[in-house]
Amino acid sequence: MNFEKLEFFIQMVEFGVIASPVITLILQKIKKTIYMKASIFRIVSAVLSIILGYGAAVLFSDFNREYAIVCGIIICAGADGVYKALESKNILSSIKDNNTDIRIPIENEIKEK
């Protein structure tokens, strides 16, 4: 078994996991500014995700062009899933909900003695 290729694939997946939330966040900002049908936006976001993933792989890693294309496809495939997982753990909620008020339930309120 060729462990060099396996380690390289793991590096590509790790890069994809790191870049996916950033690219999905960029696509969400584009979605809020440009109005289009949902079916058209899905196609546009898939193409943009591959292009942005390719660009990020070329700029921030030592992957050659072929591996950068594969990395862009991995990012396109997993971007939404990784973004939703981080959002459910409240890691990205501060970026998304920066204009909302925080409400503390009365039972959790700290009272002075």
C-alpha positions in Angstrom: 0.0 0.0 0.0 1.3 3.4 -0.9 1.1 5.5 2.3 2.5 8.6 0.6 -0.7 9.0 -1.5 -2.9 8.2 1.5 -1.2 10.9 3.5 -1.5 13.4 0.6 -5.2 12.6 0.3 -5.6 13.2 4.1 -3.9 16.6 3.6 -6.3 17.5 0.9 -9.3 16.5 3.0 -7.9 18.5 6.0 -7.4 21.5 3.8 -11.0 21.1 2.5 -12.4 20.9 6.1 -10.5 24.2 6.9 -11.5 26.0 3.7 -15.1 24.8 3.5 -16.7 27.0 6.2 -14.9 30.1 4.9 -16.1 29.5 1.3 -19.6 28.7 2.4 -19.7 31.9 4.4 -18.6 33.8 1.3 -21.3 32.1 -0.7 -23.9 33.0 2.0 -22.9 36.7 1.8 -23.2 36.5 -2.0 -26.6 34.9 -1.6 -27.8 37.8 0.6 -26.6 40.5 -1.9 -27.6 38.9 -5.2 -31.2 37.8 -5.7 -31.8 34.8 -7.9 -33.9 31.7 -7.9 -32.8 28.9 -5.5 -32.3 26.4 -8.3 -30.0 28.7 -10.2 -28.1 29.7 -7.0 -27.4 26.0 -6.2 -25.7 25.6 -9.6 -23.8 29.0 -9.2 -22.8 28.2 -5.7 -21.4 24.7 -6.7 -19.4 26.3 -9.5 -18.2 29.1 -7.3 -17.3 26.7 -4.5 -15.1 24.7 -6.8 -13.5 27.8 -8.2 -12.9 29.3 -4.8 -11.6 26.0 -3.5 -9.3 25.7 -6.4 -8.0 29.2 -5.8 -7.5 28.7 -2.1 -5.7 25.4 -2.7 -3.3 27.0 -5.2 -2.7 30.1 -3.0 -2.4 28.5 0.4 -1.0 25.0 -0.2 1.7 23.3 -2.3 -0.8 21.3 -4.3 -0.3 21.2 -8.1 -3.2 22.2 -10.4 -4.7 18.7 -10.7 -4.7 18.2 -6.9 -6.1 21.7 -6.4 -9.0 20.9 -8.7 -9.7 17.7 -6.7 -9.4 19.8 -3.5 -12.0 22.3 -5.0 -14.4 19.4 -5.7 -13.9 18.1 -2.1 -14.6 21.5 -0.8 -17.7 21.8 -3.0 -19.0 18.4 -1.8 -18.4 19.0 1.9 -18.7 22.7 2.4 -22.3 22.8 3.4 -22.0 19.9 5.8 -18.9 21.3 7.6 -20.5 24.7 7.8 -23.7 23.3 9.3 -21.7 21.2 11.8 -19.7 24.2 13.0 -22.8 26.3 13.1 -24.6 23.7 15.3 -21.7 23.8 17.7 -22.1 27.6 17.9 -18.6 28.2 16.4 -19.9 30.3 13.5 -23.0 31.7 15.2 -21.1 34.8 16.3 -20.4 35.6 12.6 -24.0 35.0 11.5 -25.9 36.5 14.5 -23.8 39.5 15.3 -26.8 41.8 15.4 -29.1 39.8 17.7 -29.6 40.5 21.4 -28.7 38.0 24.0 -31.4 37.2 26.5 -30.7 35.5 29.8 -33.5 33.6 31.4 -34.6 34.8 34.8 -33.5 31.5 36.5 -30.0 32.1 35.3 -29.7 35.7 36.3 -27.0 36.5 38.9 -28.4 38.3 41.9 -26.4 40.5 44.2 -26.4 39.7 47.9 
